[in-house]
Amino acid sequence: MCGRFTFILPWSEIVRLYRLTLDKDIFRNLGEPRYNIAPTQNVLFVHHGENGEQVLDEGRWSLVPHWAKEIPKIATFNARIETADTAPAFRDSFKAKRCLVAADGFYEWTPSDDGKKDPWHIFLPDHQPFSFAGLWAYNGLLDLRSCTILTGPAEGAVT
């Protein structure tokens, strides 16, 4: 499960990666790169707009369903692919609100001998950018955009 990720892509790379065409996205300035992004912090995500174009949005990394009256007390920053289509917090977004979350790495933790956890920074060769598959929602009552990352079982050892 992804608990933190890194986002150190230059803005030009985001525009190229997602083929952004809207002026509001192309000329946006993100400022400094962000490292070690944690759940509940704001992240960028890309989804289809009303006319089918790629739209860049920003929202809370921990999904708040459109029907929620308050921010959920349970962790909703990851959605298991095996149950996302039926879990109440994710099923509406799974049907119609899919997105991509840009990153260039993520962290996984393994138990250490002293009972704590050791972080492992996982990234592609040459730190190539990639996207997490995700879901997003807009909650009008809370005026809040949010997203979650879809996770699945490990496919094998990371080398």
N, C-alpha and C positions, 0 to 999 in steps of 0.2 A: 504494500500500500504506500502510495506517495504521501509523505507528510510535509515535505518542503521541496521547493525547487528553485532553480536559478534562472534569471532572465537577464542576460547581459548582451543582447543583440542590439546593434545600432539600428536607429529608426529606418534607415534605407533598406536594411535587411528585412524588417517587418513588412514594409511596403512591397518589396520584391517577393517575399515568401508567400504572401497571401493575395498578391495581385490586386492590391487596393487601388481603387480608381476615384473615390469621392474626395473632393478637395479637403473636406474637414478631416479626413484621415491622412492624406498624403502630406499635408503641411502641419500636422500635429507634432509637437515636440515633447518627448517624454522626460527629458532631463537626464539625470544620471542613471546608469544601469542599476538593477536591483539584484541583490544576492540573498540567498536564504529566505525566500518568501515563505511565510507561514500561513496556515489556515486562518481565515477571517480577515486577512489583509486583502486589499484590492489588487486584482490582476487584470490583464488584458485578455480578451477572448474575441474570436472572429466568428460571425454567423451570417446566414443569408438574410438580407433585408427584404422589404416588401416587394421589390422589383427583381429579386434574385441576385442582386449584387452582394459582394463581400462587404460586410460592415464590421468595423472595429468598435468594440464596446469595452467598458471597464466595469467591474463589479466585484462584490465580496466573494472570496473563495471559500464558500460553504453555502450550499444551495438553500435558499429560503423559498419554499413553494409559493405560487401566486395566491393560494388560499390561506396561508398562515397569518394569524393575528399577531404573532410575535416571533422573534428569532428562535428557531428550534433549540432546545437544550441538548439534543443528540448531535453527534458529529455527522455533518452532511457534506464534508469537503471531498470525500471519495464515494463513488457509487459502484457497487459490485456489478459487473456486467451480467452476472448470472441472475440477478434479482431486480435490476434497475427498471425493467418494464412492468413490474408488479408492486414494488415497494411504494407505499403512499407518497413519500416525500419526492420521489423521482418519476413516477409513471407518466404524469402529464408532460413533463419536459422531455421524456424519452420519446414520446409520440411526435412532438412537433418542435422542440427547441434544442436542437443539437448544435454544438460549437466545437471550435478548436482552441486550445490554450497553448500559446507559444512558450518554448523553454529551450535551454541548451544543456540542461542537466537536472538531475533530481537526487535526493538523498534517501538512502535506506539505512536502517540501523540493525546491528546484530548485537546480541548479548555479549558482554565482555566478562572476563573472569572475576572482576570485582563487583559484579551484580549490576553495573551500569550498562549503557549501550554505546557502541561505537558507531559514528556516522560514516557512511561510504558514499562518496560523490560519484554518481553514475552518469556517464556522458558518452556521446558518439565520438568516433575518431575525429580529430581536428576540431572538436567542439562544434560540430555541425548542428544547426538548429533543427528542432523537430516539434511536433505538436502532440499534445495529449488529446485524445477524444474526450469530449465533455458534453454536459447538458447545462442549460441556462434557464433562468426564470426572471420575470419582472413581477414584483409584488407591489401593486398600486397602493394598498393600504399603508405600507411602510415606505413607499417610494424608494424601492431598493432593487437594484439589479444584482444578480448573484450567479455563480456557476459552481459546478462540481466536475471532478475528473473521473472518468470511467476507469476502473481497474479490473484486472482479471488474474487468473492463476498464473504463476510463473511457468514459463515455457522451457526452462532449463537453466543451466549455470551461466552466469555472466562472466565473460572472459575479458 
